[in-house]
């Protein structure tokens, strides 16, 4: 997979390795390719691969971004706990500071997320660290 911000190089995750797929069911990513890749047109920085939780979905809805209600006109199925999704890095940071952050898949989280949040904080919520 190529980095959309710099197509000459492969996309990298926050650990420095190749960016892996976040989810194809539901299809996620700013480019709707299943990956949390980013580029100049992604002003929201949809770079953090998360595993949805009920706590986060409630937090997001209260914060004005209802991710749980389906919107068929836009091909959006609505998310439920356990779904993986490319979340905007600033929203993850906001949820982290509010004590409502969802779990994170580091191998599928784009290195661009580090512009908004610390790797140490992401690691505290990692589901893929041994």
C-alpha positions as CSV (number, residue, x, y, z in Angstrom):
1,X,0.0,0.0,0.0
2,X,1.3,3.5,-0.9
3,X,1.2,6.5,1.3
4,X,-1.5,8.9,-0.2
5,X,0.4,11.9,1.1
6,X,3.6,10.7,-0.6
7,X,2.9,8.0,-3.3
8,X,6.6,7.3,-3.7
9,X,6.8,5.6,-0.4
10,X,4.8,2.8,1.4
11,X,2.3,3.8,4.0
12,X,3.6,3.3,7.6
13,X,1.9,2.7,10.9
14,X,2.7,4.3,14.2
15,X,5.2,1.6,15.0
16,X,7.2,2.2,11.8
17,X,6.0,-0.9,10.0
18,X,3.8,-1.3,6.9
19,X,0.2,0.0,7.4
20,X,-2.2,-2.9,7.6
21,X,-5.9,-3.1,6.8
22,X,-8.2,-1.8,9.5
23,X,-11.6,-3.1,8.2
24,X,-13.4,-4.1,5.1
25,X,-16.6,-5.0,7.0
26,X,-17.7,-2.4,7.5
27,X,-15.6,-0.7,4.8
28,X,-13.6,2.1,6.5
29,X,-11.0,4.7,5.8
30,X,-11.1,8.2,4.3
31,X,-10.6,6.7,0.9
32,X,-13.0,3.8,1.7
33,X,-10.3,1.2,1.0
34,X,-10.3,-0.5,4.4
35,X,-7.1,1.3,5.5
36,X,-6.5,4.4,7.7
37,X,-4.4,6.0,5.1
38,X,-4.4,9.8,4.8
39,X,-3.6,12.5,2.3
40,X,-3.9,16.3,1.8
41,X,-7.7,16.1,1.3
42,X,-8.2,14.3,4.6
43,X,-8.6,17.3,6.8
44,X,-10.0,15.2,9.7
45,X,-7.0,12.9,9.7
46,X,-8.9,9.5,9.7
47,X,-5.8,7.7,10.8
48,X,-6.5,5.8,14.1
49,X,-7.8,2.3,13.7
50,X,-10.1,1.7,16.6
51,X,-12.3,-1.1,17.9
52,X,-15.6,0.5,18.8
53,X,-17.0,0.3,22.3
54,X,-20.4,1.3,23.7
55,X,-18.7,3.9,25.8
56,X,-17.0,5.6,22.9
57,X,-20.1,5.4,20.6
58,X,-22.1,7.2,23.4
59,X,-19.4,9.8,23.8
60,X,-19.2,10.4,20.1
61,X,-23.0,10.8,19.8
62,X,-23.1,13.2,22.7
63,X,-20.2,15.1,21.0
64,X,-22.2,15.6,17.8
65,X,-21.0,12.7,15.7
66,X,-23.5,9.8,15.7
67,X,-21.6,6.8,14.4
68,X,-24.1,4.2,15.6
69,X,-27.1,5.2,13.5
70,X,-27.2,3.7,9.9
71,X,-27.4,6.2,7.0
72,X,-28.2,4.0,4.0
73,X,-28.2,7.0,1.6
74,X,-24.5,7.4,2.3
75,X,-23.7,3.7,2.4
76,X,-23.0,3.9,6.1
77,X,-24.2,0.8,8.1
78,X,-23.9,2.4,11.5
79,X,-21.3,1.1,13.9
80,X,-21.6,-1.2,16.9
81,X,-19.2,-2.3,19.7
82,X,-16.5,-4.6,18.2
83,X,-16.5,-2.9,14.8
84,X,-13.2,-1.6,13.6
85,X,-13.1,1.9,12.1
86,X,-10.7,4.6,11.0
87,X,-11.3,7.4,13.5
88,X,-10.2,11.0,13.2
89,X,-7.0,11.3,15.4
90,X,-8.2,14.6,17.0
91,X,-11.5,12.8,18.0
92,X,-9.5,9.9,19.5
93,X,-7.4,12.4,21.5
94,X,-10.6,14.2,22.7
95,X,-12.1,10.8,23.8
96,X,-8.8,9.9,25.5
97,X,-8.8,13.1,27.5
98,X,-12.5,12.5,28.5
99,X,-11.8,8.9,29.6
100,X,-13.9,7.4,26.7
101,X,-11.2,6.4,24.2
102,X,-11.8,3.1,22.3
103,X,-9.1,0.4,21.9
104,X,-6.5,0.9,19.1
105,X,-5.0,-1.4,16.4
106,X,-1.5,0.0,16.2
107,X,-0.5,-1.9,13.1
108,X,-3.4,-0.3,11.2
109,X,-3.0,3.2,12.7
110,X,-1.3,5.6,10.2
111,X,1.8,7.4,11.5
112,X,0.0,10.6,10.7
113,X,-2.0,10.1,13.9
114,X,1.1,11.1,15.9
115,X,0.6,14.7,14.8
116,X,-2.4,14.7,17.2
117,X,-1.7,12.1,19.9
118,X,1.3,10.5,21.6
119,X,2.4,7.0,20.8
120,X,2.5,6.2,24.5
121,X,-1.2,7.0,24.9
122,X,-2.1,4.9,21.9
123,X,-0.1,2.0,23.3
124,X,-2.1,2.1,26.5
125,X,-5.2,1.2,24.4
126,X,-3.5,-1.2,22.0
127,X,-5.1,-4.5,21.2
128,X,-2.1,-5.7,19.2
129,X,0.9,-5.4,21.5
130,X,2.3,-8.5,23.0
